[in-house]
Amino acid sequence: MYTQMPFTIGLPTRSSMTDTKITKVWFPEPKTENDSFAGKDETWFQWISRATSKKGQESRRFLNENISKVPLAWQSKLYNDFHTRDWHTVFFELIVARTLQILGGQIEVELPVKETNRRPDFYARFADETITVEATVPELNRATGKQMEWNEELVEIVEGLTPSGWTVLVWRLPKLGPNDSKRDFKRAIAQAFRAIPPNPSSDATSLEIGGFEDELYFTLLPGRSGKRAAAARGMVAGADDTESRIRAAVTYKKRQVRKSGAPIVLAISASPFGGLDDFDQALYGLTFESVDHKGKTIRTGFKPTGLFGTPRAEAPTLAGVLAYRSVGFTEVIDPVLYLHPRFNEALPEALKKLEVRSMNASGIQTRPALAKNVLDELNFVVLR
């Protein structure tokens, strides 16, 4: 990320990195038509740079618009990071930067901390307070996530062959990777749809279809209510390690951001698997109930088993966590601010526009968001 001259005081002064003039289209439109699916060894950067499909065009538009709005001196480094680093990590850093800007912050990128020489991702200066923000993407359920990405190619094949007047619910798909032949799969889908009329009659009912050695199962429903033919996609089974990964990320990252000179907020992406329950348990703890021998509930309570629940006298390293549940081109759900119960300093009022969660002796307290759909300003990708 961007590096400027080392500063030698506790907090950085405002830099000139606030110019949002568009000086370059970082992801230009490709000159050669190629709307094929991504290959097994093809990176996100490679696919977006060459894909001429509607999805590719809209993805480039999204990136170019949002890169143009971050500090000018960071833009070339950000583009290079998309090429050379983990795509999801860099994409999330862009989303966090834009979140801070949309909430009213002026951001400075990777300024060195004098006492540790560490470089937190962002200093965000708001009208009332300045905070340090570090962004991280834990490696959640990676094998399951990879199979879900591969499944999307199969779903698009099913959609392309689905009769125009029907909706398909895809429940089970064969385990085919990007480099596996799809010829037999396409043949099986085409054969299944061959006897189905394009436009169902008024008394048509749903159809259950299976095959491909029992690895394929889907339902056809008469009518097309959504923009896409597939209203449901095949799920992938696997052990969920989201909570433990969030814990590990917090433990690891707080060592990197100590002594930054401003309250520290850790932004964590649990997309696409995590929910707020995972953050609740990892950061705060668990609710419980006790039952007697007849199964009657005799007591309920809360155990502060999360990382923020440990009672200590000293002030915490982290002021809180910004929890992101869904991060992608088509959607970024507004994050939720989790406050550390031992943090007693001030945070920017702008952060409190988001949903805020806190913890006391009785359990987890939730204050609803004061503003909804804050991140719609990102101008998400819409595929029609």
C-alpha positions as CSV (number, residue, x, y, z in Angstrom):
1,M,0.0,0.0,0.0
2,Y,1.0,3.6,-0.2
3,T,4.0,4.9,1.7
4,Q,4.9,8.5,2.3
5,M,7.7,10.2,4.2
6,P,8.0,8.8,7.7
7,F,6.3,10.9,10.3
8,T,7.9,11.5,13.8
9,I,4.9,12.5,15.9
10,G,2.3,10.5,17.7
11,L,-0.5,11.1,15.2
12,P,-0.1,11.8,11.5
13,T,-0.9,15.2,10.1
14,R,-3.4,15.4,7.3
15,S,-1.7,14.5,4.0
16,S,-2.4,15.7,0.5
17,M,-3.8,12.2,-0.4
18,T,-7.4,13.5,-0.7
19,D,-7.5,14.3,-4.4
20,T,-10.2,12.1,-6.0
21,K,-9.8,13.4,-9.6
22,I,-10.0,10.5,-12.1
23,T,-6.6,10.5,-13.8
24,K,-6.6,6.9,-15.1
25,V,-8.9,4.1,-16.0
26,W,-7.2,1.3,-14.2
27,F,-9.2,-1.6,-15.7
28,P,-9.8,-0.6,-19.4
29,E,-12.2,-2.4,-21.7
30,P,-10.4,-5.4,-23.4
31,K,-10.0,-5.1,-27.2
32,T,-10.5,-8.8,-27.9
33,E,-13.9,-10.4,-27.3
34,N,-13.8,-13.2,-24.7
35,D,-16.8,-13.8,-22.5
36,S,-15.8,-17.3,-21.4
37,F,-15.9,-18.5,-17.8
38,A,-12.8,-18.2,-15.6
39,G,-10.4,-21.1,-15.9
40,K,-9.1,-23.1,-13.0
41,D,-5.7,-21.3,-12.9
42,E,-7.0,-17.9,-13.9
43,T,-6.9,-15.2,-11.3
44,W,-9.6,-12.7,-10.6
45,F,-7.3,-10.0,-12.0
46,Q,-6.8,-11.9,-15.2
47,W,-10.5,-12.6,-15.7
48,I,-11.6,-9.1,-15.0
49,S,-8.9,-7.7,-17.3
50,R,-10.1,-9.8,-20.3
51,A,-13.8,-10.7,-19.7
52,T,-16.2,-9.0,-22.2
53,S,-19.3,-10.4,-20.6
54,K,-21.8,-8.1,-18.9
55,K,-20.4,-9.3,-15.5
56,G,-16.9,-8.4,-16.6
57,Q,-17.9,-4.9,-17.9
58,E,-19.8,-4.1,-14.7
59,S,-17.0,-5.4,-12.5
60,R,-14.5,-3.1,-14.2
61,R,-16.9,-0.2,-13.9
62,F,-17.2,-0.8,-10.1
63,L,-13.5,-1.0,-9.6
64,N,-12.7,2.1,-11.7
65,E,-15.3,4.2,-10.0
66,N,-14.2,3.3,-6.5
67,I,-10.5,3.3,-7.1
68,S,-10.8,6.8,-8.5
69,K,-12.3,8.0,-5.1
70,V,-9.5,6.8,-2.8
71,P,-6.4,9.0,-2.3
72,L,-4.7,9.5,-5.6
73,A,-1.2,8.5,-4.4
74,W,-2.6,5.1,-3.3
75,Q,-4.3,4.2,-6.6
76,S,-1.4,2.8,-8.5
77,K,-0.2,0.7,-5.5
78,L,-3.8,-0.5,-5.0
79,Y,-4.0,-1.6,-8.7
80,N,-0.7,-3.4,-8.4
81,D,-1.8,-5.1,-5.2
82,F,-4.9,-6.4,-7.1
83,H,-2.4,-8.0,-9.6
84,T,0.1,-9.4,-7.1
85,R,-1.6,-10.0,-3.7
86,D,-4.6,-12.1,-2.6
87,W,-7.6,-10.6,-4.6
88,H,-10.1,-10.9,-1.8
89,T,-7.8,-9.2,0.8
90,V,-7.1,-6.2,-1.5
91,F,-10.8,-5.9,-2.6
92,F,-11.8,-5.8,1.1
93,E,-9.2,-3.1,1.8
94,L,-10.8,-1.0,-1.0
95,I,-14.2,-1.6,0.5
96,V,-13.1,-0.6,4.0
97,A,-11.4,2.6,2.7
98,R,-14.6,3.5,0.8
99,T,-16.7,2.8,3.9
100,L,-14.6,5.2,6.0
101,Q,-14.9,7.9,3.2
102,I,-18.7,7.4,2.8
103,L,-19.1,7.9,6.6
104,G,-17.2,11.2,6.3
105,G,-13.6,10.2,7.1
106,Q,-10.5,11.5,5.4
107,I,-8.2,8.5,5.0
108,E,-4.4,8.2,5.0
109,V,-2.9,4.9,4.0
110,E,-0.1,2.9,5.7
111,L,1.5,5.7,7.6
112,P,4.3,4.2,9.8
113,V,3.9,4.2,13.6
114,K,7.0,5.8,15.2
115,E,7.4,3.4,18.1
116,T,6.9,0.1,16.2
117,N,7.4,1.0,12.6
118,R,4.3,-0.9,11.8
119,R,2.0,0.4,9.1
120,P,-1.7,0.1,9.9
121,D,-3.9,0.1,6.8
122,F,-5.7,3.4,7.5
123,Y,-5.8,6.5,9.6
124,A,-9.3,7.9,9.3
125,R,-9.8,11.5,10.4
126,F,-13.4,12.4,11.1
127,A,-14.7,15.8,12.2
128,D,-14.6,14.8,15.9
129,E,-12.1,12.0,16.2
130,T,-9.3,10.1,14.5
131,I,-9.1,6.3,14.4
132,T,-6.7,3.6,13.2
133,V,-8.3,0.9,11.0
134,E,-6.7,-2.4,10.1
135,A,-8.6,-4.6,7.6
136,T,-8.3,-8.4,7.5
137,V,-9.9,-11.3,5.7
138,P,-9.6,-14.6,7.7
139,E,-9.3,-17.7,5.6
140,L,-12.8,-19.1,6.2
141,N,-13.9,-22.5,5.0
142,R,-11.7,-22.1,2.0
143,A,-12.3,-25.5,0.5
144,T,-16.0,-25.0,0.7
145,G,-15.7,-21.5,-0.8
146,K,-13.7,-22.8,-3.7
147,Q,-16.3,-25.4,-4.6
148,M,-19.0,-22.7,-4.4
149,E,-17.1,-20.7,-7.0
150,W,-16.8,-23.7,-9.2
151,N,-20.5,-24.5,-8.8
152,E,-21.4,-21.1,-10.2
153,E,-20.1,-22.0,-13.6
154,L,-22.3,-25.1,-13.6
155,V,-25.3,-23.0,-12.5
156,E,-24.8,-20.7,-15.4
157,I,-24.8,-23.7,-17.7
158,V,-28.1,-24.8,-16.2
159,E,-29.5,-21.3,-16.5
160,G,-28.5,-21.0,-20.2
161,L,-30.4,-24.2,-21.0
162,T,-33.5,-23.6,-18.8
163,P,-36.6,-23.1,-20.9
164,S,-37.6,-19.4,-20.9
165,G,-40.8,-19.7,-19.0
166,W,-39.5,-21.7,-16.1
167,T,-37.4,-21.1,-12.9
168,V,-34.9,-23.6,-11.7
169,L,-33.9,-24.5,-8.1
170,V,-30.5,-26.2,-8.2
171,W,-30.1,-28.4,-5.1
172,R,-27.2,-30.7,-6.0
173,L,-24.3,-30.4,-8.5
174,P,-21.5,-32.8,-9.5
175,K,-18.0,-31.9,-8.2
176,L,-16.6,-30.5,-11.4
177,G,-13.6,-28.0,-11.3
178,P,-12.8,-25.3,-13.9
179,N,-10.5,-27.7,-15.9
180,D,-12.9,-30.6,-15.9
181,S,-14.9,-31.3,-19.1
182,K,-18.5,-30.0,-18.9
183,R,-19.5,-31.8,-22.1
184,D,-21.4,-34.7,-20.4
185,F,-22.9,-32.3,-17.9
186,K,-24.3,-30.1,-20.6
187,R,-25.6,-33.2,-22.4
188,A,-27.4,-34.3,-19.3
189,I,-29.0,-30.9,-18.7
190,A,-30.1,-30.6,-22.4
191,Q,-31.6,-34.1,-22.3
192,A,-33.5,-33.3,-19.1
193,F,-35.0,-30.2,-20.7
194,R,-35.7,-31.7,-24.1
195,A,-39.3,-32.7,-23.4
196,I,-40.2,-29.5,-21.5
197,P,-42.1,-26.8,-23.4
198,P,-40.6,-23.3,-23.3
199,N,-43.8,-21.8,-21.9
200,P,-45.6,-23.8,-19.3
201,S,-49.4,-24.2,-19.4
202,S,-51.6,-22.5,-16.8
203,D,-52.0,-25.8,-15.0
204,A,-48.3,-26.8,-15.0
205,T,-46.8,-28.1,-11.8
206,S,-43.2,-28.2,-10.5
207,L,-40.9,-30.9,-11.9
208,E,-38.3,-32.8,-9.9
209,I,-35.3,-33.8,-12.1
210,G,-32.2,-35.8,-11.2
211,G,-29.4,-37.7,-12.9
212,F,-25.7,-37.5,-13.7
213,E,-25.1,-40.6,-11.5
214,D,-27.2,-39.1,-8.7
215,E,-25.0,-36.0,-8.4
216,L,-27.5,-33.7,-10.1
217,Y,-30.8,-32.7,-8.6
218,F,-33.0,-29.7,-9.3
219,T,-36.6,-28.5,-9.4
220,L,-38.3,-26.7,-12.3
221,L,-41.1,-24.3,-11.4
222,P,-43.5,-22.8,-13.9
223,G,-43.0,-19.1,-14.4
224,R,-40.0,-16.7,-14.2
225,S,-40.3,-14.1,-11.5
226,G,-36.7,-13.1,-11.1
227,K,-34.0,-11.7,-13.3
228,R,-32.1,-15.0,-13.4
229,A,-33.4,-18.4,-14.1
230,A,-31.8,-20.0,-11.0
231,A,-33.6,-18.9,-7.9
232,A,-31.5,-21.3,-5.7
233,R,-28.1,-22.8,-6.1
234,G,-26.5,-26.1,-5.0
235,M,-25.1,-25.9,-1.5
236,V,-21.7,-27.3,-0.5
237,A,-21.3,-29.2,2.8
238,G,-18.3,-28.6,5.1
239,A,-17.3,-27.8,8.7
240,D,-17.8,-24.2,9.7
241,D,-14.7,-22.6,11.2
242,T,-15.8,-19.0,11.0
243,E,-15.9,-18.2,14.7
244,S,-12.4,-19.7,15.4
245,R,-11.0,-17.8,12.4
246,I,-12.4,-14.5,13.6
247,R,-10.8,-15.2,17.0
248,A,-7.5,-16.0,15.4
249,A,-7.6,-12.8,13.2
250,V,-8.3,-10.6,16.2
251,T,-5.5,-12.1,18.3
252,Y,-3.0,-11.9,15.4
253,K,-3.9,-8.4,14.2
254,K,-3.9,-6.6,17.5
255,R,-0.2,-7.3,17.9
256,Q,0.4,-5.4,14.7
257,V,-1.4,-2.2,15.5
258,R,-0.4,-1.5,19.1
259,K,0.8,2.0,20.0
260,S,-0.7,3.5,16.8
261,G,-1.6,6.8,18.5
262,A,-5.3,6.6,17.8
263,P,-8.1,4.2,18.9
264,I,-7.9,1.0,16.9
265,V,-10.8,-0.5,15.0
266,L,-10.3,-3.9,13.3
267,A,-12.4,-4.4,10.2
268,I,-13.0,-8.2,9.5
269,S,-14.7,-9.8,6.5
270,A,-16.5,-13.0,7.2
271,S,-17.9,-13.1,3.7
272,P,-19.5,-15.3,2.3
273,F,-20.0,-17.7,5.2
274,G,-20.1,-15.7,8.5
275,G,-23.0,-14.2,10.3
276,L,-23.4,-12.0,13.3
277,D,-23.7,-15.0,15.5
278,D,-20.1,-15.9,14.7
279,F,-19.0,-12.4,15.7
280,D,-21.2,-12.4,18.8
281,Q,-19.6,-15.6,20.0
282,A,-16.0,-14.9,19.0
283,L,-16.0,-11.4,20.5
284,Y,-18.5,-11.5,23.4
285,G,-19.6,-15.0,24.4
286,L,-22.6,-17.3,24.6
287,T,-26.1,-17.3,26.0
288,F,-27.1,-20.4,27.8
289,E,-30.1,-22.1,29.5
290,S,-30.2,-24.7,32.2
291,V,-33.0,-27.3,32.4
292,D,-34.1,-29.7,35.1
293,H,-34.6,-33.4,34.8
294,K,-38.1,-32.8,33.3
295,G,-36.7,-30.6,30.5
296,K,-38.1,-27.4,32.1
297,T,-35.9,-24.3,31.7
298,I,-34.8,-23.2,35.2
299,R,-32.2,-20.6,34.4
300,T,-30.9,-18.5,31.5
301,G,-27.8,-16.4,31.3
302,F,-24.8,-15.2,29.4
303,K,-21.2,-16.4,29.6
304,P,-18.6,-13.8,28.4
305,T,-16.3,-16.4,26.7
306,G,-15.4,-14.2,23.8
307,L,-12.1,-12.3,23.3
308,F,-13.7,-9.1,24.6
309,G,-15.1,-10.8,27.6
310,T,-11.9,-11.3,29.6
311,P,-11.9,-9.1,32.7
312,R,-8.7,-7.0,33.0
313,A,-7.7,-3.7,34.6
314,E,-5.8,-2.2,31.6
315,A,-7.3,-0.5,28.6
316,P,-7.8,-2.8,25.6
317,T,-5.7,-2.7,22.5
318,L,-8.8,-2.6,20.3
319,A,-11.6,-0.1,20.6
320,G,-13.9,-2.4,18.6
321,V,-14.5,-4.4,15.4
322,L,-16.3,-3.5,12.2
323,A,-18.0,-6.8,11.2
324,Y,-18.6,-7.3,7.5
325,R,-20.9,-10.3,6.6
326,S,-21.1,-9.9,2.8
327,V,-18.5,-8.3,0.6
328,G,-18.7,-8.5,-3.1
329,F,-19.4,-6.7,-6.4
330,T,-23.1,-7.0,-6.1
331,E,-23.5,-6.4,-2.4
332,V,-21.7,-5.1,0.7
333,I,-24.0,-5.3,3.7
334,D,-23.4,-2.3,6.0
335,P,-21.0,-3.4,8.7
336,V,-21.8,-3.7,12.4
337,L,-19.7,-1.9,15.0
338,Y,-18.8,-4.2,18.0
339,L,-17.5,-2.1,20.9
340,H,-15.0,-3.4,23.3
341,P,-16.6,-3.2,26.8
342,R,-13.4,-1.9,28.4
343,F,-12.8,0.9,25.8
344,N,-13.7,4.2,27.5
345,E,-12.5,6.8,25.0
346,A,-14.4,8.4,22.2
347,L,-15.0,7.1,18.7
348,P,-16.3,9.1,15.7
349,E,-20.0,9.8,15.9
350,A,-20.2,8.8,12.2
351,L,-19.4,5.2,13.1
352,K,-22.5,5.2,15.3
353,K,-24.7,5.6,12.2
354,L,-24.1,1.8,11.8
355,E,-25.7,-0.9,13.9
356,V,-23.8,-0.9,17.2
357,R,-23.3,-4.0,19.5
358,S,-22.0,-3.9,23.0
359,M,-21.7,-6.2,26.0
360,N,-22.5,-5.9,29.7
361,A,-23.1,-8.3,32.5
362,S,-26.5,-9.3,31.2
363,G,-25.3,-10.1,27.7
364,I,-25.1,-8.5,24.3
365,Q,-26.9,-5.2,23.6
366,T,-27.9,-4.1,20.1
367,R,-28.6,-0.6,19.0
368,P,-30.2,-0.6,15.5
369,A,-28.5,1.4,12.7
370,L,-29.5,5.1,12.5
371,A,-29.0,5.0,8.7
372,K,-29.6,2.0,6.5
373,N,-28.0,1.0,3.1
374,V,-25.1,3.4,3.8
375,L,-22.9,1.6,1.3
376,D,-25.2,1.9,-1.6
377,E,-23.0,4.8,-2.6
378,L,-20.5,2.1,-3.8
379,N,-22.8,1.7,-6.8
380,F,-22.9,-2.1,-6.9
381,V,-22.8,-4.3,-9.9
382,V,-26.3,-5.1,-11.2
383,L,-26.7,-8.0,-13.7
384,R,-30.0,-8.0,-15.6
